[in-house]
C-alpha cells in the first residue's frame, strides 16, 4: 500500500468520524434550541481542538512529502473530481429545495450547518475514494 493510499484511508476514516461527531453535536444543539454564540462556540472549540489533536498526533510531516510523480498526478486528478463533486453537491442541496418547497417557503436554520458539513464530507469522500479507485485501477493495469 502506497503513502497516497494510506493517506486516503486515513482521510476517509477521519472525515467520516468528524461528520458523525459533527452531526450528533449539531443535532444536540438543535434539540436544545441553542441560541447565542456561547454553546456553539464551545462546541466548535472542543471539536476543533479534538480534530487538530488527532491530526498532530498521527501526522508527523506533510502527507505529500513522500509522493512520487504518479501519486501526485493521481492526487491532482482526485482533487479535481472532489472540487467538481463539491460544486454539484452544493448546487443540488441549495437548488432542489427551491423547486420542491417553492420560493416563498422557509428553511429552518439548523439545516445550514448540516449543508456545510455535508458538502465538506461529500468532497473529502469523493477525493479519498477517487484516490483509492485510481490506485487500484493502476495496480490492475500493471499486473
Secondary structure, 3 states (H helix, E strand, C coil): CCHHHHHHHHHHHHHHHHHHHHHHHHHHHHHCCCCCHHHHHHHHHHHHHHHHHHHHHHCCCCCCCCCCHHHHHHHHHHHHHHHHHHHHHHHHHHHHHHHHHCCCCCCCCHHHHHHHHHHHHHHHHHHHHHHHHHHHHHHHHHC
